[in-house]
Amino acid sequence: MTAGHEAVQWRCLTTVRKFEADIEEYRRRHGQGEGERLFALERRPFEERVIEGNLLLQEGIQALFTLLTGGSETAFNNANARIGVGDGTAAAVDTQTDLQGSNKAYKAMDTSYPIVGALAAKKVTFRASFGSTEGNFAWQEWVVDNGASAAKTLNRKVESLGTKTTGTWMVTVDISLA
């Protein structure tokens, strides 16, 4: 490495908070954004898992570079970004373009997500909440992508998170450059 130059590291920290209650009731009662805020404040998870690492996928890298240079690509913003979960157990390979399992569920971002952190934080946070009727199967993998139509998948992680049968599982993905 040349003096004065730094290597950049992609870092990912995923937090899965599991709740017995259904977030959809809060969304119906208080509206989308306020319901999500109140749910997160009032409810306590019965389990919380924090997982480090993931694999940045080639098509995600290409999408980021295209956006960076002003090219035409779908942004990873609140209108488009999703978190997907699946039951696939195939090892993550950077040429993959989606979840690998037979059971898959995708959820749009919670209100106001993704959030770009302060300049010093050098991170972006994606969050989606899967209600009682969504994603009820064994969670073995997850991704962040940029939408349903011709989506580009940014990253993929394979690790067992348990089997969801009811309640709300809130997935937060923090991606930073260091």
FENJO-V105918 format. One record per residue. N is the residue number from 1. RES is the residue in one small letter. PSI is psi in degrees with one decimal (NA if undefined). Layout:
<<N/RES/PSI> <N/RES/PSI>>
//
This chain:
<<1/m/137.3> <2/t/142.2> <3/a/138.7> <4/g/-4.2> <5/h/142.5> <6/e/147.0> <7/a/140.2> <8/v/134.6> <9/q/132.4> <10/w/124.2> <11/r/140.7> <12/c/133.6> <13/l/119.6> <14/t/132.2> <15/t/127.8> <16/v/117.4> <17/r/126.4> <18/k/125.9> <19/f/147.2> <20/e/-31.4> <21/a/160.2> <22/d/121.5> <23/i/-25.5> <24/e/-33.4> <25/e/-41.1> <26/y/-41.9> <27/r/-41.3> <28/r/-43.5> <29/r/-38.0> <30/h/-0.5> <31/g/159.6> <32/q/-65.0> <33/g/-47.9> <34/e/-37.1> <35/g/-42.6> <36/e/-41.3> <37/r/-46.6> <38/l/-39.8> <39/f/-48.0> <40/a/-31.8> <41/l/-41.2> <42/e/-28.7> <43/r/146.4> <44/r/133.1> <45/p/148.5> <46/f/-14.6> <47/e/145.9> <48/e/127.7> <49/r/136.6> <50/v/125.1> <51/i/132.7> <52/e/146.4> <53/g/161.0> <54/n/-178.1> <55/l/123.2> <56/l/127.8> <57/l/151.8> <58/q/-44.1> <59/e/-28.2> <60/g/-41.2> <61/i/-46.8> <62/q/-42.7> <63/a/-43.0> <64/l/-44.7> <65/f/-38.5> <66/t/-44.8> <67/l/-40.9> <68/l/-36.0> <69/t/10.2> <70/g/12.9> <71/g/174.4> <72/s/113.8> <73/e/152.7> <74/t/126.1> <75/a/153.7> <76/f/62.3> <77/n/-174.8> <78/n/-32.4> <79/a/-21.9> <80/n/-38.9> <81/a/145.7> <82/r/157.3> <83/i/130.3> <84/g/143.5> <85/v/149.9> <86/g/177.0> <87/d/15.0> <88/g/143.2> <89/t/3.7> <90/a/138.5> <91/a/144.2> <92/a/132.0> <93/v/138.1> <94/d/-9.5> <95/t/-5.3> <96/q/154.3> <97/t/7.0> <98/d/-179.5> <99/l/152.4> <100/q/-14.3> <101/g/176.0> <102/s/-28.0> <103/n/126.2> <104/k/146.4> <105/a/138.0> <106/y/141.3> <107/k/132.2> <108/a/163.3> <109/m/145.7> <110/d/159.8> <111/t/135.6> <112/s/1.7> <113/y/151.4> <114/p/157.3> <115/i/127.1> <116/v/124.3> <117/g/171.0> <118/a/157.2> <119/l/-44.7> <120/a/-24.3> <121/a/-31.5> <122/k/45.0> <123/k/162.7> <124/v/142.3> <125/t/123.6> <126/f/140.8> <127/r/133.9> <128/a/144.3> <129/s/121.1> <130/f/114.3> <131/g/-176.0> <132/s/-29.6> <133/t/7.5> <134/e/132.9> <135/g/36.4> <136/n/85.2> <137/f/-179.8> <138/a/124.7> <139/w/110.5> <140/q/-13.3> <141/e/158.1> <142/w/156.9> <143/v/164.2> <144/v/129.7> <145/d/-179.9> <146/n/34.7> <147/g/168.8> <148/a/-35.7> <149/s/112.1> <150/a/42.7> <151/a/146.6> <152/k/129.5> <153/t/124.2> <154/l/-45.1> <155/n/168.5> <156/r/142.3> <157/k/138.0> <158/v/117.6> <159/e/138.7> <160/s/127.2> <161/l/-1.9> <162/g/-178.2> <163/t/119.5> <164/k/130.4> <165/t/-22.5> <166/t/-176.4> <167/g/-166.9> <168/t/131.8> <169/w/120.6> <170/m/121.9> <171/v/122.7> <172/t/125.9> <173/v/113.2> <174/d/120.7> <175/i/128.7> <176/s/159.0> <177/l/132.9> <178/a/NA>>
//
